[in-house]
């Protein structure tokens, strides 16, 4: 690949265009699409009479998507392209694309020099985002029409010319994370009334499942205590019931308060703790000696 030797007219034109646009020549044909136009002058006259001022190529596939070339034979006047060849790449056939779709691509456009058997390559090396709002990108000033129409430059020979395109889509495979917090959810309070507590003989008991903060929870009660607290404390745990419904690698952080109500003096026994995806059963120990009908914890 080598730099194109520019004529004085081309150099002057390019000074008016974005400095990051690069024109180069190469022998290798465009990888994805070429469009040959015979009778360019007739196309130019026909388009000039049309309010669209452009010609769209057939669809072609590149990098897994369908595209079109959009040519302005007389220049895209609305984009400062009057007096130039204007050439664009547009994403085609977006049927079935999800809402908010976007395609990120780097592309080059081409004009064939038939005398030297080389392709003038136009690009800026930028990653362009194609989406519903902006579905085409390109260059309003590819070549001055005087330069293009001059047969000695090789672009238009016998009223025939060739344009082309290469499109390379960048597909992101990066990992991401979505973190959100809910402060004081409206459904965050749950009351579990345990009846006939003195008659409980099992090792542990579950409350019914309840919904809070978008997740399903349940309480786990050990009337005689859990492990080292057995025989000394009543143990109460918070357990996430919908863990199997969560995504792989999920994390959950919850600040919560467990409370045992004092039904007589309202001097409730409570403890605040944190719940994460790695610590499933925070504990609130209550001495068995305190858990009496006289103290109000049993009805």
Secondary structure, 3 states (H helix, E strand, C coil): CEECCCCHHHHHHHCCCCCCCEEEEECCCCCCEEEEECCHHHHHHHHHCCCCCCEECCCEEECCEEEEEEEECCCCHHHCCCCEEEEEEEEECCCCCCCCCEEEEEEEEEEEECCCCEEEEEECCCCEEEECCCCEEEEEEEEEHHHHHCHHHCCCECCEEEEEEEEEECCCCCCCCCCCCCCCCCCCCCCCCCCCHHHCCCCCEECCCEEECCEEEEEEEECCCCHHHCCCEEEEEEEECCHHHCCCCCCCEEEEEEEECCCCCCCCEEEEEEEECCECCCECCEECCCCCCCCCCCC
